[in-house]
């Protein structure tokens, strides 16, 4: 699974759009029946499936990575090091930004 599948990027984008649509239009039921806002509101009620789709895609991609490198002697160690290098910088930035915002005098 070393080959990148652009179709999965499209599905990931669709999942994100579904969630954004739900957050934007789910509560807007104003307007006459059959108007665009009511139609978007009805469609956006399915936005929660975007979260499920995103998690399924993530599991598929991570599982593929683990299967590709399962014969490597230290594949779990390498996997977790790569995950840490991807996640920790953003996490540390967000924590430091939030601490900077909430600690008076900084």
C-alpha positions as CSV (number, residue, x, y, z in Angstrom):
1,X,0.0,0.0,0.0
2,X,2.9,2.3,-0.7
3,X,0.9,3.9,-3.5
4,X,-1.0,7.0,-2.6
5,X,-4.7,6.8,-3.5
6,X,-6.1,10.2,-4.4
7,X,-9.6,8.8,-4.2
8,X,-9.2,8.4,-0.5
9,X,-8.2,12.1,-0.2
10,X,-11.5,12.9,-2.0
11,X,-13.4,10.8,0.5
12,X,-11.7,12.5,3.4
13,X,-12.6,15.9,1.9
14,X,-16.2,14.7,1.6
15,X,-16.2,13.6,5.2
16,X,-14.9,17.1,6.3
17,X,-17.5,18.8,4.2
18,X,-20.3,16.7,5.7
19,X,-19.3,17.7,9.2
20,X,-18.9,21.3,8.3
21,X,-22.3,21.3,6.6
22,X,-23.9,19.8,9.7
23,X,-22.4,22.4,12.0
24,X,-23.3,25.2,9.7
25,X,-26.8,24.3,8.6
26,X,-28.2,21.7,11.0
27,X,-29.9,24.2,13.2
28,X,-31.0,26.6,10.6
29,X,-34.6,25.5,9.9
30,X,-35.7,29.0,9.1
31,X,-37.5,29.7,5.9
32,X,-40.5,28.5,4.0
33,X,-40.8,24.8,3.1
34,X,-38.7,23.8,0.1
35,X,-36.3,26.7,0.4
36,X,-32.6,26.2,0.2
37,X,-31.9,26.6,3.9
38,X,-34.5,24.0,4.9
39,X,-33.1,21.6,2.2
40,X,-29.6,22.1,3.5
41,X,-30.8,21.6,7.0
42,X,-32.3,18.3,6.1
43,X,-29.3,17.1,4.2
44,X,-26.9,18.2,7.0
45,X,-28.6,15.9,9.5
46,X,-26.5,13.2,7.9
47,X,-23.3,15.1,8.7
48,X,-22.5,12.9,11.7
49,X,-21.7,10.1,9.2
50,X,-18.7,12.3,8.1
51,X,-17.0,11.6,11.4
52,X,-17.6,7.9,11.0
53,X,-16.3,8.0,7.5
54,X,-13.2,9.9,8.6
55,X,-12.5,7.3,11.3
56,X,-13.0,4.4,8.9
57,X,-10.6,5.9,6.4
58,X,-8.0,6.6,9.2
59,X,-8.2,3.0,10.4
60,X,-7.9,1.7,6.8
61,X,-4.8,3.8,6.1
62,X,-3.1,3.1,9.5
63,X,-3.9,-0.6,9.1
64,X,-2.4,-0.6,5.6
65,X,0.8,1.0,6.9
66,X,1.1,-1.6,9.7
67,X,0.5,-4.4,7.2
68,X,3.1,-3.0,4.8
69,X,5.8,-3.0,7.4
70,X,4.8,-6.1,9.4
71,X,8.0,-8.0,8.4
72,X,10.3,-5.3,9.6
73,X,12.0,-6.2,12.9
74,X,11.0,-2.9,14.6
75,X,7.8,-2.0,12.7
76,X,5.8,-1.0,15.8
77,X,8.6,1.2,17.2
78,X,9.0,2.9,13.8
79,X,5.2,3.3,13.5
80,X,4.9,5.0,16.9
81,X,8.0,7.2,16.3
82,X,6.4,8.4,13.0
83,X,3.1,9.0,14.7
84,X,4.7,11.0,17.5
85,X,6.7,13.2,15.0
86,X,3.4,13.9,13.2
87,X,1.2,14.6,16.2
88,X,3.4,15.9,19.0
89,X,4.5,19.2,17.4
90,X,0.9,20.3,16.7
91,X,-0.1,19.2,20.2
92,X,2.7,21.0,21.9
93,X,2.0,24.2,19.9
94,X,-1.7,24.1,20.8
95,X,-1.0,23.5,24.5
96,X,1.6,26.3,24.7
97,X,-0.7,28.6,22.8
98,X,-3.6,27.8,25.2
99,X,-1.4,28.2,28.2
100,X,-0.1,31.5,26.9
101,X,-3.7,32.7,26.5
102,X,-5.0,31.7,29.9
103,X,-2.1,32.5,32.2
104,X,-2.3,36.1,33.2
105,X,0.8,38.2,32.7
106,X,2.3,36.2,29.9
